[in-house]
Amino acid sequence: MTHSNSTNLLTEALWRPKEKIIWLQRAILVALGIVFLIVTAKIKLVLPFSPVPITMGTFAVLTIGTTYGQRLGLTTVFGYLLIGMLGFDVFANSSAEANGISYMFGGTGGYLIGYCFAVIALGYFAKLNWDRNIFKLGVALFVANVLIYAPGLLWLGQLYGWDQPIIAWGLTPFIVGDLLKLALTASLIPLIWKLISKT
C-alpha cells in the first residue's frame, strides 16, 4: 500500500488515525513520547566545567517534533514539562532533592523552553515534507537546534551573568554530539519513509 497523502506525518503513516479511536491513538503517542523524553534525558554525560550535561534528550525532541507534528509534539513536550514541574525526576540532572519548578529555573531552563520552539518548527517543516529528504531534514534539524540553544544560552547568561563563559558552558561542548544526533535523525526518518512507501 502506498501512502499517497503528501501531508501525512510519519506517525500518521505508520499508524493511520481512526476516527472512533483517534483520541486513544493520540493519548498513546503522547505517553510514548513522554517516556522517550524521560529515558533519553537520563542518558547523559555530566561535564565538570558546565552546569548543562550532554544528554540524548535533544535527539528525542528532534524525533518527536519531526514525526508528531506541531500539535501532538507540543502536547508531548508540555506533558513532559508538566510532569517535571510536579516534582518527578524526569530531567537530566533532576533528583529527589533537586526537581520541580526550582530545577526548571536552573541552568537547563532555557533549553527546556527551546524544546517547545524546536517542536513547532519541525512540525512545520514536516508538513512541507522536508522530513522525507535527508538534506532538507538536515536543514530543518539545524534550525531546530538553533531554536533550542538560543533561549538556552540567553537563560544561562541571565542566570549566571554575562561575565561567565556562557558559550563554553552552554554550546561548545555539545556541538559534536548534536551534529551526530542531527545526522542520525536526518538519516533515519527519510529511510523509514522510503521503507513504508514500498509496503
N, C-alpha and C positions, 0 to 999 in steps of 0.2 A: 504494500500500500504506500503510495506516495503522498507526502504531506504537502498539499499544494497551497495552503493558506500562507501567504508570504508574511503576514503579521503575527504568526504564531511565535510565542516564546518557547524556549526549549522544554520547559516543564509542561506546557500545554501539548506539545508534540509527543512527548513521552507518555503523558497521562491526560488523555483528552477530557476536557471539562464536560461533565454530565449535569444537565440542568437540575435533576432531582437531588443530586448529592454534591453539588458544586461547593456548598458551604463546608461540607465534611472534607472534601478534597483540599480546599484551601487551608482549613484548620490543620490537617495532617502535614501539609507542606510547610506551614509556619512553624509547627512544632519541630519538624525535622531540621528546618533551617536554624532554629534557636539552639538545638542540640549541637549542630555542626559548628556554630559560632562558639559555643561554650568549650567544646572539645579542642578546637583549633587554637583558641585563646590560651589554653593551658599548655600547648606545645610551644615552649619558649626558651629563649637563651637570655639570661639576665646579664646585663653589661655593668661592670663595676663603676664605669665612668658616666653612666647615663641613667636618668630616672625613668626611661622608657625601654622596656625589654623588646627583643626581637621575637615576634610570635608568628604563627600561621593564621592569625585572626584576619589579616588583610586578604589572605587567599580566600577565606570563606566569604568575606564581604564582596570581593570581586566576582566570585562564582554565583553567589545569590543575586547580586544586582543584575548580572547578565542573564541568568536563567529564569528568575522570578518576575522580572519587570519592576516598574516603579511602585505600584500599589502594594503588591504582595511582598516585594522586597523590603519596602519601608515598614510595612506592618511587622515583618520578621525582626528587623533591626530594633524597632520600637519595643517589641516584646522582649527582646534580649536585654535592652537597656532598662526596661521596667523591672525585670527580674533582678538585675544587678542593683537597681535603686532600692529595692525592697530588702537588700542586705545579703542576698545569696552570693556565694563565692563563684562567680561566673567570669570575672575578668582576669587578665593575665597575672596581675600581682595582687589580686584581692585575696583575702583570707578571713578567718573567723574574727580576727581583730581589726583588719582594715577592709572595709566594704561599704556598700551603700552610697548615699549621696556624698559623704565625705571623701570616699575613694574617687568618685567620679569628678570631683573638683580638684583632684591631684594632677600629676604630670601627664596622665593619658587622656584627660578630659577633652581636650581639643580634637584628638584623634577619634574619639567616640562620636563627637559631633560630625566630624568629617565622614564617618561611615554613612551617615544619612545622605549627605551631598553626593557621595560616590554612587550609592544605590540609585538615586534619582537620575544621575547622568547615564549610568549603564543601562537602566531600564529604557531610557530614551533612545540610546544607540541600538539596543536590541530590537526595538520596534522598527528601526530603519534597516534591520537585517545585517548590521555590522558584525553580529556575533557569528556569522557564517563564513567570514573571511578572516584568515589569520592576521593579515596586515591591518585591516580596518579595526578588528577587535583589539589589536595591539595598541593602536592609537587611542581607542576608547578607554582601554585599561590604564594607559599613561595619564590621560585626563583625570580619570577616577583617582589615581594615586596622588595627583596634584591636589585634588579636592579633599583628600584625607590629610595630606601634610600641611596645607596652608593654614587651616584652623589649628592643627596640632602645634605648629611652630609659633603661631601667634599666641596661643594659650600658654605655652612654655615661657615665652618672653614676658608676658604679663604676670605670670605666676612667680618666676624666679628672678626677673629683671633682665633687661637687655644688655647689661654688662657681663652676663654669663655667656658661655659658649653654646648658644642655643642651637646653631646649625650642627655643631659637633655632637651635641646631645641627641637632637631630635631628627636628624636627617642623614648625615654622612654614614653612620654605622649600618643603616638599613638599605642603602642603595643597591648593593649587590644582591642581597636576599630578595628584595622587592622586584628586581629585574627578573630573577629566576621564577618567582611566583607569577609575575606577569606573563612570562614566556610559557609557563605550564598551563595557565588558564587560556591563553591565546591559542595554544596548540590543541588542547583537549576539547574545548567546546565546538569548534568547527569540525573536528573529527567526528564527534558524536552526531552532529547534524548530517554529515555525509553518510554515516552508517545507517541512520534511521531513514534517510531519503531513499535508500535502496531496499527497504523492507516493505 
